[in-house]
Amino acid sequence: MTERVRGVRRWGAPLVAAVAAATVTMVVSPTLGASATAPSPAAKAAKSAKNVIFINGDGMAAAHREAARLNLAGLDGQLTMDKLAASGQLTTSPHDPKAVITDSAAAATAWATGEKTYNGAISVDVDGNPLATLGQQAKAAGKATGLVTTAQVTDASPAAFFASTANRSAQDEIARQYIDVSKPDVILGGGEDWWLPKGTPGAFPDQPAEDPAEGSVGTKGNLVAKAEKAGYTYVTDAKQLGKAKGGKLLGLFGNEEMFQQRPEGQGDVYSPVVDLPTMTTKALDTLHGNKKGFFLFVEEEGVDEFAHNNNGTRVLQAMAQLDRTVAIARAYVATHPDTLLVVTGDHECGGLTVEEATDAADESGTGVSAEDGPFAIQGSDKQFVMDWTTSGHTGADVPVTADGPLSEQFSGKHPNTYVHQVLSRILAPRH
Ligand SMILES: [Zn+2]
């Protein structure tokens, strides 16, 4: 709760709620042919909305939220992400000739462009043609834009909002497009290896002990130098981030992801150089002043990566950081009612269920499908286990919760492309 208090003070006193001088638009019903005088509540909300904070718990679906709820808030408690005003569900299947279950690239493309595509595609259609992205459209509409993630800043989910490539692995090309084309004002996360050419280690040494496979591999020149030339303040640790000023910010806090994703006890580390709440607070500080509003994409990647490793302990750690981050965004919305906040996941990961810790007759075996835990339930002497059924993604629905203008649009069950439909009304309005 300290973040919330800090957030409120930081961003000033509550704004007087939408002074929206009741502009009356004529609404013509195609069926009745008659005209009505009152604008729909949704149309009004879209008009007064200026900012969007979109938060992705990568790989996060209902069971990840439930495990975190029990562990962090208790049997009768609620995560902050579950306290948001509106709630619904999204389906996530891609349009892929070979796949039924989505990856992060196709899922984020659905959000960012409203188009279903193949796995691995970064905002290109099934034929490989580039699509307009919300990040670029928001910029064109005069908004400030930003992305914050514990993955590589060029990883599939943020990339789909700010770049177009036929293959998600072209992360140096994605970084180049950030600096040359889409120009997000705030870029914070991992992935330094893609910004620097081979032989230029940067702030994070090549071949570190915790993962000797890491090292600079960029093929687009020194993109950090290019970013600085383009006016970005470049930072590599928490102290520098805290002191950074100016409207354009590039922070790279790791060679690849900002953690080491491994099975439990095999070198798994979740201890980001700068945590997600801190990065998100700085991003809001930086984007906040823009008169025409902003779009901020925020992602906790640890949920997905540790779910791939069936590592419940680390998934819960990542979920805790994600929920602290949601609390910061929610505090911002409380003082800035012209902001839509959306929290969801791009797909389920791990085929996770939450089960009794005391069921000796359970059918779970060893290896990938083994039970994981037991884990404590906050404020209780009871425990639960997390049971994984796969080390991959599944087609289970993802919950979506939202606060602020248009949030009620998320009630019901929709395909993931629906996110684009709602967000574009604020970020890419058609006049
Ligand atoms: Zn994944």
Residues whose N, C-alpha, C, O or C-beta is under 5 A from the ligand:
A	BS01	ZN	D304
